[in-house]
Amino acid sequence: MVPETIEMIADRVLALDDADLLALLNHYKDRISQDEPTRAWERAVIAYFLINGIRMKNVLKQDKVQRQKLKPSRPPQLRLVKA
């Protein structure tokens, strides 16, 4: 049950616009810095780290795309140098 719930939350977060989420990052950072251990503060902490998770996902995805672009699309041609 827990893995399904976490994945459902991930799907919902991934459906949101990255730019809109990044615009909210400072808002949640300010709320976290208030150091009020309330339910609203806890929600702000979770929201902040979800947004950072999206940022990390984007960095990893861009890195993977860049590495795929650098790889040759076909295997290199090998030749026999010494028999």
Secondary structure as UniProt FT lines:
FT   HELIX           2..14
FT   HELIX           18..32
FT   TURN            33..34
FT   HELIX           39..70
//
